[in-house]
Amino acid sequence: MQKRIFAIDDDPFALQLIVAVLQAEGYDVLPFSDFEALLQAARQQLPDLVLTDVVMPKVTGFEVCRKIKDAFFPSRLLKNGLFSRERS
């Protein structure tokens, strides 16, 4: 099964290059220039990896990572798992 990678970048040339290189290595790559479109696709199927540009006009790469973490991996669930043994 191919690993799925979401790539987000505001530079169309950089995005095209990323997609070409990763597809040549056998990855299933979905390109995005808009974070909301990436988030919608992630709701359908989470990728194995999100490759993001750091400097983009609407949202930074750091914000992309934080928003994906908050949407799909809430820290409250992690904390409950970490402390469940101590409370038993």
SULTA-V949018 format. One record per pair of residues at least 4 apart in sequence whose ideal C-beta (glycine too) atoms are under 8 Angstrom apart, sorted by the first residue. I is the first residue (numbers start at 1). J is the second residue. If there is no record, write none. Layout:
i: [I & I]
j: [J & J]
This chain:
i: [2 & 2 & 2 & 3 & 3 & 3 & 3 & 4 & 4 & 4 & 4 & 4 & 4 & 4 & 4 & 5 & 5 & 5 & 5 & 5 & 5 & 5 & 5 & 5 & 5 & 6 & 6 & 6 & 6 & 6 & 6 & 6 & 6 & 6 & 6 & 7 & 7 & 7 & 7 & 7 & 7 & 7 & 7 & 7 & 7 & 7 & 8 & 8 & 8 & 8 & 8 & 8 & 8 & 8 & 8 & 8 & 8 & 8 & 8 & 8 & 9 & 9 & 9 & 9 & 9 & 9 & 9 & 9 & 10 & 10 & 10 & 10 & 10 & 11 & 11 & 12 & 12 & 13 & 14 & 14 & 15 & 15 & 15 & 16 & 16 & 17 & 18 & 18 & 18 & 18 & 19 & 19 & 19 & 20 & 21 & 22 & 22 & 22 & 23 & 23 & 23 & 30 & 30 & 32 & 32 & 32 & 33 & 34 & 34 & 35 & 35 & 35 & 35 & 35 & 35 & 36 & 37 & 38 & 38 & 38 & 39 & 39 & 39 & 39 & 40 & 41 & 42 & 42 & 42 & 42 & 42 & 42 & 46 & 50 & 50 & 50 & 52 & 52 & 52 & 53 & 54 & 54 & 54 & 55 & 55 & 56 & 56 & 59 & 59 & 59 & 60 & 61 & 62 & 63 & 64 & 65 & 66 & 67 & 68 & 68 & 69 & 69 & 70 & 73 & 73 & 74 & 75 & 76 & 77 & 78 & 79 & 80 & 83 & 84]
j: [26 & 27 & 28 & 27 & 28 & 48 & 49 & 27 & 28 & 29 & 30 & 45 & 47 & 48 & 49 & 22 & 27 & 28 & 29 & 30 & 47 & 48 & 49 & 50 & 51 & 29 & 30 & 32 & 38 & 41 & 42 & 47 & 49 & 50 & 51 & 15 & 18 & 19 & 22 & 29 & 30 & 31 & 32 & 50 & 51 & 52 & 15 & 31 & 32 & 33 & 34 & 35 & 38 & 50 & 51 & 52 & 53 & 56 & 61 & 64 & 14 & 15 & 18 & 31 & 33 & 52 & 53 & 56 & 33 & 53 & 56 & 57 & 58 & 15 & 53 & 16 & 33 & 17 & 18 & 53 & 19 & 31 & 33 & 20 & 31 & 21 & 22 & 29 & 31 & 51 & 23 & 29 & 31 & 24 & 25 & 27 & 29 & 51 & 27 & 28 & 29 & 41 & 47 & 37 & 38 & 41 & 37 & 38 & 58 & 39 & 58 & 59 & 63 & 64 & 67 & 40 & 41 & 42 & 50 & 64 & 43 & 67 & 68 & 71 & 44 & 45 & 46 & 47 & 50 & 68 & 71 & 72 & 72 & 64 & 65 & 68 & 61 & 64 & 65 & 61 & 60 & 61 & 62 & 60 & 61 & 60 & 61 & 63 & 64 & 67 & 64 & 65 & 66 & 67 & 68 & 69 & 70 & 71 & 72 & 73 & 73 & 75 & 74 & 77 & 78 & 78 & 79 & 80 & 81 & 82 & 83 & 84 & 87 & 88]
